[in-house]
Amino acid sequence: MTDPSPSTSPAAAPEPGTYRLDPAQSRVRVDGKGMFGLIPVHGTFALVSGDVTIAEDPAGSAVRATIDAGSYSSGLAKRDKDVISPGLLDAKTYPEITFSGTGARPAGNGWILPGTVTAHGVTAPAELRIDEVRSGDSTVRFHAVTELDRTEFGVTNKKAMVGRKVAVIIDAAAVPA
């Protein structure tokens, strides 16, 4: 017996409509390298709000999400304080990090959602790769990943503390609005 070939169709889209991201059921994780690229660095941010519009034609779909820049948590109080300080994110001056995207398109077994991230007062392009979509009990769950270059946002200090590029991993839940 041979194994069936893996599917190359994109993850199923949920029912068309407007959904509200549920911060209590969502998580935003950031993974990077510290100590000049030698040590993995992990942290999380709190999702504040957001909405998802699923269109009949996925190209008309849109996402808007906001996270609290001051909510960074790595489990190490000194690191957390340094990350939200004026030397890096400057969360007091720039309290929100936002993603806004439109025009989902199929890509392999998932979707690509082009958009922009605004952080540290700078807006830069970003592509969110949505590789899992699950629906059930009126909740839609998404798993998505993007990579950001912190220097594009003017965050250039403390190079030993966190590398230039970080992966942002999103596990989000949305409910009908």
N, C-alpha and C positions, 0 to 999 in steps of 0.2 A: 504494500500500500504506500502511495506517495503522499507527502504532505501537500496540502493545497497551497497555491502561491499566495503571498500576502496581498491583501487588498490595497489597491492604489487609489481608491476613491476617497474623497475627503470625509472627515467626521460629519455625522448627520447634524444638520442645523435644527435648532429647536423650533417650535411653532412660532410663526411670525407674530410680532407684538412688541410692546414696550415692557421692559423689565427693570426693576430697581435692584442694584447690588446690595447685598446684605452684609454689612461689615462684621456682624457677629459670626457669620459662617465663612468669611473670606480671610485669606492670608496672603501677604506680599512678602516674599523672602528675597534677600540679596546675597549672592555668593561672589566672592572675589578672592584675591590673594594678598596677603600682607607680608611684612618682612622681606621686601624686595622680591616678591613672587614666590617665596618659599613655604608659606603657611596659609592654609585655607582660612578664610574669614567669612563668617555667616552672621546675618542679622535679619530682623524683621521690621516691618513698618505696619502701622494700623491704617486700614482702609477707612476713610471718612464717609465717602458717598460715591454714587455713580449710577449711571443708567445705561442700559443696552437696548438698542432698537434693532429687532430682527425683521428684515424686509423679506417679502416673497422672493425677490431677486437679491441674493446675498451682497451684491455690489452696492445696494442701497442701505445696507446695515451700518450701524454706528455704535461707538462706545465712548463714554466719557467717565473718567474715574479720578478721584482725588484721594491722596494719602496725606497723612500728617507727618511733615518732615521732622518734627520734634519727637516723634514716637519711636525712633530707632532703638532697637533693643538687641543686644548680642549676648547678654548674660554677663558682660563685663562692664561694670559701672564706669570705669575710666575710659574705655573705648567708646561707650555710648555718649558720654559727655564730650569727648573729642569730635565724634562724628557730627553732632548737632551744633558744635561751636562755630564761631565766626571763621575759624581756620578751615573748615570744610563746608558743611551744608548751610551754615548760618541760619538755622531754623527760626530764630527770632525775627530776622529781616524777611526771610522767605519761608513762611510757615507751611506752604502747601507744595506738593509735587503732583502734577496732573498729567494724565494721558487723554488724548482726544484722537479718535480714529474713525475713518469711514472707508467703505468700499472693500469689504472682505472678498478675497478671491481664493479658489481652491489651490492647494499646494501639497502634493503628495497625499498623505493620509490626514491632512488637516487643512487649516486655513491660514492665510496671511492677512493681517489687518494693518495697512499702512496708516501712520498717524504722526503725532508729535508729542513729545514730552516737554513739559516746562518745569524746570528746577533751577534753583539759585538765580532766578530772574532771567533765565535764558530758555528759549524754545528751540528744540532741535528735532529733526526727523527721527522716527523710530518705527520699526516693523515688529508687530506683535505676532508671534507664531502660535496659533491656537492648535494644540495637538490632541485635545480631548474635549468633547462636549457630551454631557449626560443630562437627560431629562427624567423627571419623575416627581410625583407628589407635588406638582406645581412649582418645583424648584429646578432651575437649570444650573448645572455646574460646568465651569470652564477651567481648563488647565492651559496656561499660556506662558511663553518665555520670550524675553527679548534681551539683547545685550546693549549696554550703554557705555559710552566712553565718557568718563567724568570730566575730562578736559574740555569737551564740547560745551559744558555748562559753566566753564570758568572755575571749576573745582580742581585746583592744581597743587595745593599744599599737601604736606604729609605723605609723600610718595611711598615711604616705607610702611605706612600704616595700612594703606589699601592701594591695590594696583590701579592702573589706568582704566581697565575695563571690568565691569561687573555684570553678572547675569542677574536678571530680575525674573523671578519665578512667581507666577500668580495662580493661586487656587481660589477661584471666586464662585460664589453662589448668588444667583439672582432669582427674584420672585416677581410675579406679574405686578405691574404698577397699578 
